[in-house]
Amino acid sequence: MDAVGSPAWVARTDGALSAVDSVRFAATAAAREIAVLVARLRAPSARALDAGRTPPDTLLATRMTSLAAELPGPLLQHSIRTWLWGSMLAELDGIQYDDELLYVAAILHDLGLGEGHRGGVCFAVHGASQARTAVLDAGADDAFARRVFEAIAAHFNTSVPLSWGAEAHLLNGGAYLDVVGRRLGEIAPATVADVLRRAPRTGFDDCIIGAMREERRLHPRSRAALLHRLGMERSISRAGFPSTLSEGIQ
């Protein structure tokens, strides 16, 4: 049976969970939550990392940044932070990856939540389709576009194995770090502060909670809807980010 969120599952279901899928996904989410709690007890010392990373200097990255600028401000800043966190997790874990691919996938990963972009039965899969079209229109090749699609379509899984691609794995890790604080304790507070000055979290919690509620209403068979029913709002509210940094550095 295809793993939920995998390319084969996405192709077969378009992102809609069956009853069996829902049980499997809920069990995986519970197991992941336990693993996260255990990992926090064993977490290594927090590392100071460079938050002054610059996006890839390519025409494709520039065009996708312009497209992402259409997103509501909190989602755009979240996308930037997701890229930063993802690249930092790669450094922590010694993972080699394609910087342009990770950046493009991260900056577009919530495209399906933007005004005028909603559709399908799962915002992640629908947004992935729109991102694939956008990168193809901007001149990317089919293989690059497919990897962007697969990373974004998978990103709302509670975890994405490295075997699905380094960029998909890091996008998932970066997004969950930013949304619920997973692995936040592995990054030095000064680095976290630098990231939040660069891409502030102003209004993000309310924005993402509202988006999840809307996903549950519009797409009740999606992974987002199921995670919302399982209590994702509580996880967002206790993510553990400092609340004093509200101004960003451009």
Number of C-alpha atoms within 10 A of each C-alpha: 6 11 12 21 29 19 19 14 17 20 11 11 15 19 25 22 23 12 10 9 17 18 13 14 21 17 12 16 17 13 12 14 14 11 11 15 12 11 13 14 8 9 14 11 10 15 15 14 17 13 20 11 12 8 17 15 9 9 11 20 20 14 15 19 18 12 15 25 15 14 21 14 18 18 26 24 22 26 28 24 25 29 27 26 26 27 25 23 22 18 12 14 9 9 15 11 16 9 14 17 20 26 27 27 33 32 27 29 34 25 29 24 23 17 10 10 15 18 15 18 20 30 30 32 30 24 25 29 21 18 28 24 15 18 24 17 12 14 11 15 11 12 10 14 23 19 21 26 27 25 31 31 27 27 27 24 19 20 18 22 12 12 8 15 15 20 31 30 24 29 32 26 26 30 26 24 20 26 23 20 18 21 19 21 18 16 19 14 16 14 17 20 17 18 23 25 17 20 25 23 24 19 12 20 18 14 14 18 18 13 16 23 17 15 23 20 11 17 21 19 20 25 28 23 20 21 20 19 14 14 10 17 20 12 15 19 15 11 17 15 19 12 10 9 17 14 13 15 10 6
